[in-house]
């Protein structure tokens, strides 16, 4: 559960940085959203890899906790 909370915090920080960047550069929100979608499509494989790796790490941690409890 703690790793899930960390992931949420990282996501919130990322969104915050995105909004800050939008304000800083003075871009229109629509343009920023389009750029964000383009970056998302560009980095979709990276995102999939990150999700798979984090899921694997969560499974390993859960397995270790399960072994410790039993």
N, CA, C and O atoms as a Maestro MAE file, in Angstrom:
{
 s_m_m2io_version
 :::
 2.0.0
}

f_m_ct {
 s_m_title
 :::
 protein
 m_atom[280] {
  # First column is atom index #
  i_m_mmod_type
  r_m_x_coord
  r_m_y_coord
  r_m_z_coord
  i_m_residue_number
  s_m_chain_name
  s_m_pdb_residue_name
  s_m_pdb_atom_name
  i_m_atomic_number
  :::
  1 25 0.829 -1.208 0.000 1 A "UNK " " N  " 7
  2 3 0.000 0.000 0.000 1 A "UNK " " CA " 6
  3 2 0.865 1.260 0.000 1 A "UNK " " C  " 6
  4 15 0.522 2.261 -0.630 1 A "UNK " " O  " 8
  5 25 1.993 1.197 0.717 2 A "UNK " " N  " 7
  6 3 2.874 2.364 0.807 2 A "UNK " " CA " 6
  7 2 3.469 2.713 -0.564 2 A "UNK " " C  " 6
  8 15 3.608 3.888 -0.903 2 A "UNK " " O  " 8
  9 25 3.817 1.692 -1.342 3 A "UNK " " N  " 7
  10 3 4.372 1.926 -2.679 3 A "UNK " " CA " 6
  11 2 3.316 2.551 -3.597 3 A "UNK " " C  " 6
  12 15 3.646 3.340 -4.482 3 A "UNK " " O  " 8
  13 25 2.052 2.194 -3.380 4 A "UNK " " N  " 7
  14 3 0.950 2.780 -4.149 4 A "UNK " " CA " 6
  15 2 0.815 4.264 -3.819 4 A "UNK " " C  " 6
  16 15 0.605 5.089 -4.707 4 A "UNK " " O  " 8
  17 25 0.937 4.598 -2.520 5 A "UNK " " N  " 7
  18 3 0.874 5.997 -2.084 5 A "UNK " " CA " 6
  19 2 2.027 6.794 -2.680 5 A "UNK " " C  " 6
  20 15 1.839 7.938 -3.095 5 A "UNK " " O  " 8
  21 25 3.221 6.201 -2.727 6 A "UNK " " N  " 7
  22 3 4.397 6.852 -3.318 6 A "UNK " " CA " 6
  23 2 4.146 7.140 -4.799 6 A "UNK " " C  " 6
  24 15 4.483 8.215 -5.295 6 A "UNK " " O  " 8
  25 25 3.551 6.173 -5.499 7 A "UNK " " N  " 7
  26 3 3.235 6.346 -6.924 7 A "UNK " " CA " 6
  27 2 2.261 7.504 -7.126 7 A "UNK " " C  " 6
  28 15 2.419 8.294 -8.057 7 A "UNK " " O  " 8
  29 25 1.247 7.605 -6.249 8 A "UNK " " N  " 7
  30 3 0.267 8.699 -6.318 8 A "UNK " " CA " 6
  31 2 0.965 10.039 -6.097 8 A "UNK " " C  " 6
  32 15 0.700 11.003 -6.815 8 A "UNK " " O  " 8
  33 25 1.858 10.104 -5.104 9 A "UNK " " N  " 7
  34 3 2.600 11.334 -4.800 9 A "UNK " " CA " 6
  35 2 3.441 11.761 -6.001 9 A "UNK " " C  " 6
  36 15 3.460 12.938 -6.362 9 A "UNK " " O  " 8
  37 25 4.137 10.800 -6.622 10 A "UNK " " N  " 7
  38 3 4.961 11.086 -7.806 10 A "UNK " " CA " 6
  39 2 4.089 11.618 -8.942 10 A "UNK " " C  " 6
  40 15 4.475 12.558 -9.637 10 A "UNK " " O  " 8
  41 25 2.913 11.014 -9.128 11 A "UNK " " N  " 7
  42 3 1.984 11.447 -10.174 11 A "UNK " " CA " 6
  43 2 1.508 12.872 -9.922 11 A "UNK " " C  " 6
  44 15 1.448 13.681 -10.848 11 A "UNK " " O  " 8
  45 25 1.164 13.185 -8.652 12 A "UNK " " N  " 7
  46 3 0.712 14.531 -8.279 12 A "UNK " " CA " 6
  47 2 1.823 15.552 -8.532 12 A "UNK " " C  " 6
  48 15 1.565 16.636 -9.055 12 A "UNK " " O  " 8
  49 25 3.058 15.205 -8.160 13 A "UNK " " N  " 7
  50 3 4.209 16.086 -8.393 13 A "UNK " " CA " 6
  51 2 4.385 16.335 -9.892 13 A "UNK " " C  " 6
  52 15 4.640 17.462 -10.314 13 A "UNK " " O  " 8
  53 25 4.246 15.266 -10.698 14 A "UNK " " N  " 7
  54 3 4.380 15.373 -12.152 14 A "UNK " " CA " 6
  55 2 3.337 16.320 -12.731 14 A "UNK " " C  " 6
  56 15 3.656 17.174 -13.558 14 A "UNK " " O  " 8
  57 25 2.073 16.165 -12.289 15 A "UNK " " N  " 7
  58 3 0.987 17.039 -12.752 15 A "UNK " " CA " 6
  59 2 1.259 18.479 -12.324 15 A "UNK " " C  " 6
  60 15 1.051 19.414 -13.097 15 A "UNK " " O  " 8
  61 25 1.727 18.650 -11.079 16 A "UNK " " N  " 7
  62 3 2.073 19.975 -10.563 16 A "UNK " " CA " 6
  63 2 3.157 20.642 -11.391 16 A "UNK " " C  " 6
  64 15 3.069 21.827 -11.711 16 A "UNK " " O  " 8
  65 25 4.191 19.862 -11.739 17 A "UNK " " N  " 7
  66 3 5.275 20.381 -12.581 17 A "UNK " " CA " 6
  67 2 4.761 20.759 -13.968 17 A "UNK " " C  " 6
  68 15 5.180 21.764 -14.542 17 A "UNK " " O  " 8
  69 25 3.849 19.945 -14.500 18 A "UNK " " N  " 7
  70 3 3.258 20.223 -15.813 18 A "UNK " " CA " 6
  71 2 2.501 21.543 -15.789 18 A "UNK " " C  " 6
  72 15 2.646 22.362 -16.696 18 A "UNK " " O  " 8
  73 25 1.684 21.754 -14.740 19 A "UNK " " N  " 7
  74 3 0.907 22.991 -14.588 19 A "UNK " " CA " 6
  75 2 1.854 24.182 -14.411 19 A "UNK " " C  " 6
  76 15 1.654 25.239 -15.010 19 A "UNK " " O  " 8
  77 25 2.886 23.999 -13.584 20 A "UNK " " N  " 7
  78 3 3.879 25.058 -13.350 20 A "UNK " " CA " 6
  79 2 4.576 25.447 -14.648 20 A "UNK " " C  " 6
  80 15 4.791 26.629 -14.919 20 A "UNK " " O  " 8
  81 25 4.928 24.442 -15.448 21 A "UNK " " N  " 7
  82 3 5.575 24.674 -16.741 21 A "UNK " " CA " 6
  83 2 4.644 25.437 -17.679 21 A "UNK " " C  " 6
  84 15 5.089 26.324 -18.407 21 A "UNK " " O  " 8
  85 25 3.351 25.097 -17.665 22 A "UNK " " N  " 7
  86 3 2.349 25.781 -18.478 22 A "UNK " " CA " 6
  87 2 2.275 27.257 -18.094 22 A "UNK " " C  " 6
  88 15 2.240 28.128 -18.963 22 A "UNK " " O  " 8
  89 25 2.252 27.536 -16.782 23 A "UNK " " N  " 7
  90 3 2.157 28.914 -16.288 23 A "UNK " " CA " 6
  91 2 3.446 29.681 -16.618 23 A "UNK " " C  " 6
  92 15 3.403 30.831 -17.055 23 A "UNK " " O  " 8
  93 25 4.580 29.026 -16.403 24 A "UNK " " N  " 7
  94 3 5.894 29.653 -16.597 24 A "UNK " " CA " 6
  95 2 6.111 30.068 -18.055 24 A "UNK " " C  " 6
  96 15 6.559 31.180 -18.334 24 A "UNK " " O  " 8
  97 25 5.794 29.172 -18.963 25 A "UNK " " N  " 7
  98 3 6.020 29.449 -20.383 25 A "UNK " " CA " 6
  99 2 4.899 30.291 -20.980 25 A "UNK " " C  " 6
  100 15 5.030 30.801 -22.093 25 A "UNK " " O  " 8
  101 25 3.788 30.439 -20.241 26 A "UNK " " N  " 7
  102 3 2.673 31.262 -20.706 26 A "UNK " " CA " 6
  103 2 1.958 30.660 -21.900 26 A "UNK " " C  " 6
  104 15 1.369 31.381 -22.705 26 A "UNK " " O  " 8
  105 25 2.007 29.352 -22.017 27 A "UNK " " N  " 7
  106 3 1.337 28.665 -23.124 27 A "UNK " " CA " 6
  107 2 -0.161 28.610 -22.875 27 A "UNK " " C  " 6
  108 15 -0.618 28.673 -21.733 27 A "UNK " " O  " 8
  109 25 -0.914 28.493 -23.952 28 A "UNK " " N  " 7
  110 3 -2.351 28.262 -23.823 28 A "UNK " " CA " 6
  111 2 -2.544 26.842 -23.307 28 A "UNK " " C  " 6
  112 15 -1.776 25.940 -23.644 28 A "UNK " " O  " 8
  113 25 -3.563 26.652 -22.496 29 A "UNK " " N  " 7
  114 3 -3.814 25.355 -21.859 29 A "UNK " " CA " 6
  115 2 -4.034 24.264 -22.909 29 A "UNK " " C  " 6
  116 15 -3.542 23.145 -22.762 29 A "UNK " " O  " 8
  117 25 -4.770 24.595 -23.962 30 A "UNK " " N  " 7
  118 3 -5.056 23.608 -25.018 30 A "UNK " " CA " 6
  119 2 -3.770 23.125 -25.681 30 A "UNK " " C  " 6
  120 15 -3.602 21.932 -25.933 30 A "UNK " " O  " 8
  121 25 -2.853 24.073 -25.964 31 A "UNK " " N  " 7
  122 3 -1.566 23.718 -26.574 31 A "UNK " " CA " 6
  123 2 -0.757 22.821 -25.647 31 A "UNK " " C  " 6
  124 15 -0.128 21.860 -26.090 31 A "UNK " " O  " 8
  125 25 -0.779 23.143 -24.359 32 A "UNK " " N  " 7
  126 3 -0.048 22.348 -23.373 32 A "UNK " " CA " 6
  127 2 -0.616 20.934 -23.294 32 A "UNK " " C  " 6
  128 15 0.130 19.961 -23.191 32 A "UNK " " O  " 8
  129 25 -1.948 20.831 -23.344 33 A "UNK " " N  " 7
  130 3 -2.605 19.518 -23.289 33 A "UNK " " CA " 6
  131 2 -2.231 18.698 -24.529 33 A "UNK " " C  " 6
  132 15 -1.936 17.507 -24.428 33 A "UNK " " O  " 8
  133 25 -2.247 19.351 -25.704 34 A "UNK " " N  " 7
  134 3 -1.878 18.662 -26.951 34 A "UNK " " CA " 6
  135 2 -0.433 18.164 -26.873 34 A "UNK " " C  " 6
  136 15 -0.129 17.028 -27.239 34 A "UNK " " O  " 8
  137 25 0.456 19.047 -26.384 35 A "UNK " " N  " 7
  138 3 1.867 18.685 -26.247 35 A "UNK " " CA " 6
  139 2 2.028 17.520 -25.273 35 A "UNK " " C  " 6
  140 15 2.811 16.599 -25.507 35 A "UNK " " O  " 8
  141 25 1.265 17.578 -24.170 36 A "UNK " " N  " 7
  142 3 1.303 16.522 -23.155 36 A "UNK " " CA " 6
  143 2 0.856 15.188 -23.750 36 A "UNK " " C  " 6
  144 15 1.466 14.152 -23.487 36 A "UNK " " O  " 8
  145 25 -0.214 15.214 -24.557 37 A "UNK " " N  " 7
  146 3 -0.724 13.990 -25.196 37 A "UNK " " CA " 6
  147 2 0.322 13.427 -26.164 37 A "UNK " " C  " 6
  148 15 0.537 12.216 -26.225 37 A "UNK " " O  " 8
  149 25 0.970 14.326 -26.922 38 A "UNK " " N  " 7
  150 3 2.017 13.906 -27.863 38 A "UNK " " CA " 6
  151 2 3.180 13.244 -27.124 38 A "UNK " " C  " 6
  152 15 3.687 12.205 -27.546 38 A "UNK " " O  " 8
  153 25 3.596 13.867 -26.008 39 A "UNK " " N  " 7
  154 3 4.671 13.297 -25.198 39 A "UNK " " CA " 6
  155 2 4.259 11.944 -24.629 39 A "UNK " " C  " 6
  156 15 5.065 11.018 -24.545 39 A "UNK " " O  " 8
  157 25 2.976 11.849 -24.236 40 A "UNK " " N  " 7
  158 3 2.447 10.610 -23.668 40 A "UNK " " CA " 6
  159 2 2.495 9.490 -24.708 40 A "UNK " " C  " 6
  160 15 2.901 8.368 -24.405 40 A "UNK " " O  " 8
  161 25 2.076 9.807 -25.943 41 A "UNK " " N  " 7
  162 3 2.107 8.820 -27.024 41 A "UNK " " CA " 6
  163 2 3.537 8.427 -27.360 41 A "UNK " " C  " 6
  164 15 3.825 7.267 -27.655 41 A "UNK " " O  " 8
  165 25 4.442 9.427 -27.309 42 A "UNK " " N  " 7
  166 3 5.856 9.178 -27.594 42 A "UNK " " CA " 6
  167 2 6.458 8.245 -26.546 42 A "UNK " " C  " 6
  168 15 7.196 7.314 -26.871 42 A "UNK " " O  " 8
  169 25 6.128 8.511 -25.288 43 A "UNK " " N  " 7
  170 3 6.713 7.759 -24.181 43 A "UNK " " CA " 6
  171 2 5.824 6.647 -23.651 43 A "UNK " " C  " 6
  172 15 5.993 6.204 -22.515 43 A "UNK " " O  " 8
  173 25 4.868 6.188 -24.474 44 A "UNK " " N  " 7
  174 3 3.907 5.170 -24.006 44 A "UNK " " CA " 6
  175 2 4.609 3.862 -23.657 44 A "UNK " " C  " 6
  176 15 4.232 3.188 -22.698 44 A "UNK " " O  " 8
  177 25 5.636 3.503 -24.437 45 A "UNK " " N  " 7
  178 3 6.354 2.257 -24.148 45 A "UNK " " CA " 6
  179 2 7.127 2.373 -22.848 45 A "UNK " " C  " 6
  180 15 7.215 1.419 -22.075 45 A "UNK " " O  " 8
  181 25 7.701 3.580 -22.610 46 A "UNK " " N  " 7
  182 3 8.401 3.827 -21.345 46 A "UNK " " CA " 6
  183 2 7.438 3.713 -20.173 46 A "UNK " " C  " 6
  184 15 7.769 3.136 -19.136 46 A "UNK " " O  " 8
  185 25 6.228 4.276 -20.350 47 A "UNK " " N  " 7
  186 3 5.212 4.213 -19.296 47 A "UNK " " CA " 6
  187 2 4.824 2.760 -19.029 47 A "UNK " " C  " 6
  188 15 4.710 2.343 -17.877 47 A "UNK " " O  " 8
  189 25 4.622 1.990 -20.107 48 A "UNK " " N  " 7
  190 3 4.266 0.569 -19.958 48 A "UNK " " CA " 6
  191 2 5.370 -0.174 -19.207 48 A "UNK " " C  " 6
  192 15 5.092 -0.980 -18.319 48 A "UNK " " O  " 8
  193 25 6.625 0.103 -19.573 49 A "UNK " " N  " 7
  194 3 7.764 -0.536 -18.904 49 A "UNK " " CA " 6
  195 2 7.821 -0.157 -17.429 49 A "UNK " " C  " 6
  196 15 8.060 -1.009 -16.574 49 A "UNK " " O  " 8
  197 25 7.600 1.136 -17.128 50 A "UNK " " N  " 7
  198 3 7.615 1.609 -15.738 50 A "UNK " " CA " 6
  199 2 6.505 0.923 -14.943 50 A "UNK " " C  " 6
  200 15 6.724 0.476 -13.817 50 A "UNK " " O  " 8
  201 25 5.309 0.844 -15.537 51 A "UNK " " N  " 7
  202 3 4.169 0.197 -14.868 51 A "UNK " " CA " 6
  203 2 4.472 -1.271 -14.597 51 A "UNK " " C  " 6
  204 15 4.209 -1.770 -13.503 51 A "UNK " " O  " 8
  205 25 5.028 -1.967 -15.594 52 A "UNK " " N  " 7
  206 3 5.369 -3.381 -15.431 52 A "UNK " " CA " 6
  207 2 6.424 -3.574 -14.347 52 A "UNK " " C  " 6
  208 15 6.313 -4.477 -13.518 52 A "UNK " " O  " 8
  209 25 7.456 -2.714 -14.360 53 A "UNK " " N  " 7
  210 3 8.529 -2.810 -13.364 53 A "UNK " " CA " 6
  211 2 8.005 -2.543 -11.963 53 A "UNK " " C  " 6
  212 15 8.349 -3.257 -11.021 53 A "UNK " " O  " 8
  213 25 7.161 -1.501 -11.820 54 A "UNK " " N  " 7
  214 3 6.610 -1.175 -10.503 54 A "UNK " " CA " 6
  215 2 5.677 -2.283 -10.018 54 A "UNK " " C  " 6
  216 15 5.662 -2.606 -8.830 54 A "UNK " " O  " 8
  217 25 4.897 -2.866 -10.935 55 A "UNK " " N  " 7
  218 3 4.013 -3.978 -10.574 55 A "UNK " " CA " 6
  219 2 4.833 -5.177 -10.100 55 A "UNK " " C  " 6
  220 15 4.473 -5.845 -9.131 55 A "UNK " " O  " 8
  221 25 5.927 -5.438 -10.788 56 A "UNK " " N  " 7
  222 3 6.826 -6.535 -10.424 56 A "UNK " " CA " 6
  223 2 7.434 -6.301 -9.046 56 A "UNK " " C  " 6
  224 15 7.505 -7.218 -8.227 56 A "UNK " " O  " 8
  225 25 7.877 -5.057 -8.794 57 A "UNK " " N  " 7
  226 3 8.458 -4.713 -7.496 57 A "UNK " " CA " 6
  227 2 7.431 -4.853 -6.378 57 A "UNK " " C  " 6
  228 15 7.747 -5.347 -5.296 57 A "UNK " " O  " 8
  229 25 6.184 -4.409 -6.646 58 A "UNK " " N  " 7
  230 3 5.108 -4.538 -5.657 58 A "UNK " " CA " 6
  231 2 4.852 -6.007 -5.348 58 A "UNK " " C  " 6
  232 15 4.682 -6.375 -4.186 58 A "UNK " " O  " 8
  233 25 4.823 -6.856 -6.384 59 A "UNK " " N  " 7
  234 3 4.630 -8.295 -6.192 59 A "UNK " " CA " 6
  235 2 5.746 -8.902 -5.350 59 A "UNK " " C  " 6
  236 15 5.489 -9.712 -4.460 59 A "UNK " " O  " 8
  237 25 6.987 -8.508 -5.636 60 A "UNK " " N  " 7
  238 3 8.142 -9.009 -4.883 60 A "UNK " " CA " 6
  239 2 8.049 -8.589 -3.423 60 A "UNK " " C  " 6
  240 15 8.268 -9.402 -2.525 60 A "UNK " " O  " 8
  241 25 7.718 -7.299 -3.178 61 A "UNK " " N  " 7
  242 3 7.576 -6.790 -1.807 61 A "UNK " " CA " 6
  243 2 6.459 -7.532 -1.080 61 A "UNK " " C  " 6
  244 15 6.622 -7.930 0.074 61 A "UNK " " O  " 8
  245 25 5.321 -7.719 -1.757 62 A "UNK " " N  " 7
  246 3 4.187 -8.432 -1.160 62 A "UNK " " CA " 6
  247 2 4.571 -9.868 -0.816 62 A "UNK " " C  " 6
  248 15 4.179 -10.386 0.230 62 A "UNK " " O  " 8
  249 25 5.339 -10.510 -1.697 63 A "UNK " " N  " 7
  250 3 5.789 -11.883 -1.474 63 A "UNK " " CA " 6
  251 2 6.714 -11.965 -0.263 63 A "UNK " " C  " 6
  252 15 6.606 -12.886 0.546 63 A "UNK " " O  " 8
  253 25 7.633 -10.989 -0.141 64 A "UNK " " N  " 7
  254 3 8.560 -10.944 0.998 64 A "UNK " " CA " 6
  255 2 7.787 -10.748 2.301 64 A "UNK " " C  " 6
  256 15 8.063 -11.415 3.298 64 A "UNK " " O  " 8
  257 25 6.821 -9.834 2.289 65 A "UNK " " N  " 7
  258 3 5.984 -9.585 3.476 65 A "UNK " " CA " 6
  259 2 5.211 -10.849 3.839 65 A "UNK " " C  " 6
  260 15 5.105 -11.203 5.013 65 A "UNK " " O  " 8
  261 25 4.668 -11.530 2.820 66 A "UNK " " N  " 7
  262 3 3.922 -12.776 3.037 66 A "UNK " " CA " 6
  263 2 4.816 -13.838 3.671 66 A "UNK " " C  " 6
  264 15 4.389 -14.539 4.588 66 A "UNK " " O  " 8
  265 25 6.053 -13.961 3.192 67 A "UNK " " N  " 7
  266 3 7.007 -14.923 3.749 67 A "UNK " " CA " 6
  267 2 7.360 -14.580 5.192 67 A "UNK " " C  " 6
  268 15 7.500 -15.473 6.027 67 A "UNK " " O  " 8
  269 25 7.505 -13.281 5.489 68 A "UNK " " N  " 7
  270 3 7.843 -12.849 6.848 68 A "UNK " " CA " 6
  271 2 6.710 -13.147 7.826 68 A "UNK " " C  " 6
  272 15 6.950 -13.561 8.960 68 A "UNK " " O  " 8
  273 25 5.462 -12.930 7.373 69 A "UNK " " N  " 7
  274 3 4.305 -13.134 8.255 69 A "UNK " " CA " 6
  275 2 4.055 -14.613 8.532 69 A "UNK " " C  " 6
  276 15 3.669 -14.977 9.642 69 A "UNK " " O  " 8
  277 25 4.272 -15.470 7.531 70 A "UNK " " N  " 7
  278 3 3.986 -16.902 7.697 70 A "UNK " " CA " 6
  279 2 5.108 -17.630 8.432 70 A "UNK " " C  " 6
  280 15 5.021 -18.839 8.651 70 A "UNK " " O  " 8
  :::
 }
 m_bond[279] {
  # First column is bond index #
  i_m_from
  i_m_to
  i_m_order
  :::
  1 1 2 1
  2 2 3 1
  3 3 4 2
  4 3 5 1
  5 5 6 1
  6 6 7 1
  7 7 8 2
  8 7 9 1
  9 9 10 1
  10 10 11 1
  11 11 12 2
  12 11 13 1
  13 13 14 1
  14 14 15 1
  15 15 16 2
  16 15 17 1
  17 17 18 1
  18 18 19 1
  19 19 20 2
  20 19 21 1
  21 21 22 1
  22 22 23 1
  23 23 24 2
  24 23 25 1
  25 25 26 1
  26 26 27 1
  27 27 28 2
  28 27 29 1
  29 29 30 1
  30 30 31 1
  31 31 32 2
  32 31 33 1
  33 33 34 1
  34 34 35 1
  35 35 36 2
  36 35 37 1
  37 37 38 1
  38 38 39 1
  39 39 40 2
  40 39 41 1
  41 41 42 1
  42 42 43 1
  43 43 44 2
  44 43 45 1
  45 45 46 1
  46 46 47 1
  47 47 48 2
  48 47 49 1
  49 49 50 1
  50 50 51 1
  51 51 52 2
  52 51 53 1
  53 53 54 1
  54 54 55 1
  55 55 56 2
  56 55 57 1
  57 57 58 1
  58 58 59 1
  59 59 60 2
  60 59 61 1
  61 61 62 1
  62 62 63 1
  63 63 64 2
  64 63 65 1
  65 65 66 1
  66 66 67 1
  67 67 68 2
  68 67 69 1
  69 69 70 1
  70 70 71 1
  71 71 72 2
  72 71 73 1
  73 73 74 1
  74 74 75 1
  75 75 76 2
  76 75 77 1
  77 77 78 1
  78 78 79 1
  79 79 80 2
  80 79 81 1
  81 81 82 1
  82 82 83 1
  83 83 84 2
  84 83 85 1
  85 85 86 1
  86 86 87 1
  87 87 88 2
  88 87 89 1
  89 89 90 1
  90 90 91 1
  91 91 92 2
  92 91 93 1
  93 93 94 1
  94 94 95 1
  95 95 96 2
  96 95 97 1
  97 97 98 1
  98 98 99 1
  99 99 100 2
  100 99 101 1
  101 101 102 1
  102 102 103 1
  103 103 104 2
  104 103 105 1
  105 105 106 1
  106 106 107 1
  107 107 108 2
  108 107 109 1
  109 109 110 1
  110 110 111 1
  111 111 112 2
  112 111 113 1
  113 113 114 1
  114 114 115 1
  115 115 116 2
  116 115 117 1
  117 117 118 1
  118 118 119 1
  119 119 120 2
  120 119 121 1
  121 121 122 1
  122 122 123 1
  123 123 124 2
  124 123 125 1
  125 125 126 1
  126 126 127 1
  127 127 128 2
  128 127 129 1
  129 129 130 1
  130 130 131 1
  131 131 132 2
  132 131 133 1
  133 133 134 1
  134 134 135 1
  135 135 136 2
  136 135 137 1
  137 137 138 1
  138 138 139 1
  139 139 140 2
  140 139 141 1
  141 141 142 1
  142 142 143 1
  143 143 144 2
  144 143 145 1
  145 145 146 1
  146 146 147 1
  147 147 148 2
  148 147 149 1
  149 149 150 1
  150 150 151 1
  151 151 152 2
  152 151 153 1
  153 153 154 1
  154 154 155 1
  155 155 156 2
  156 155 157 1
  157 157 158 1
  158 158 159 1
  159 159 160 2
  160 159 161 1
  161 161 162 1
  162 162 163 1
  163 163 164 2
  164 163 165 1
  165 165 166 1
  166 166 167 1
  167 167 168 2
  168 167 169 1
  169 169 170 1
  170 170 171 1
  171 171 172 2
  172 171 173 1
  173 173 174 1
  174 174 175 1
  175 175 176 2
  176 175 177 1
  177 177 178 1
  178 178 179 1
  179 179 180 2
  180 179 181 1
  181 181 182 1
  182 182 183 1
  183 183 184 2
  184 183 185 1
  185 185 186 1
  186 186 187 1
  187 187 188 2
  188 187 189 1
  189 189 190 1
  190 190 191 1
  191 191 192 2
  192 191 193 1
  193 193 194 1
  194 194 195 1
  195 195 196 2
  196 195 197 1
  197 197 198 1
  198 198 199 1
  199 199 200 2
  200 199 201 1
  201 201 202 1
  202 202 203 1
  203 203 204 2
  204 203 205 1
  205 205 206 1
  206 206 207 1
  207 207 208 2
  208 207 209 1
  209 209 210 1
  210 210 211 1
  211 211 212 2
  212 211 213 1
  213 213 214 1
  214 214 215 1
  215 215 216 2
  216 215 217 1
  217 217 218 1
  218 218 219 1
  219 219 220 2
  220 219 221 1
  221 221 222 1
  222 222 223 1
  223 223 224 2
  224 223 225 1
  225 225 226 1
  226 226 227 1
  227 227 228 2
  228 227 229 1
  229 229 230 1
  230 230 231 1
  231 231 232 2
  232 231 233 1
  233 233 234 1
  234 234 235 1
  235 235 236 2
  236 235 237 1
  237 237 238 1
  238 238 239 1
  239 239 240 2
  240 239 241 1
  241 241 242 1
  242 242 243 1
  243 243 244 2
  244 243 245 1
  245 245 246 1
  246 246 247 1
  247 247 248 2
  248 247 249 1
  249 249 250 1
  250 250 251 1
  251 251 252 2
  252 251 253 1
  253 253 254 1
  254 254 255 1
  255 255 256 2
  256 255 257 1
  257 257 258 1
  258 258 259 1
  259 259 260 2
  260 259 261 1
  261 261 262 1
  262 262 263 1
  263 263 264 2
  264 263 265 1
  265 265 266 1
  266 266 267 1
  267 267 268 2
  268 267 269 1
  269 269 270 1
  270 270 271 1
  271 271 272 2
  272 271 273 1
  273 273 274 1
  274 274 275 1
  275 275 276 2
  276 275 277 1
  277 277 278 1
  278 278 279 1
  279 279 280 2
  :::
 }
}
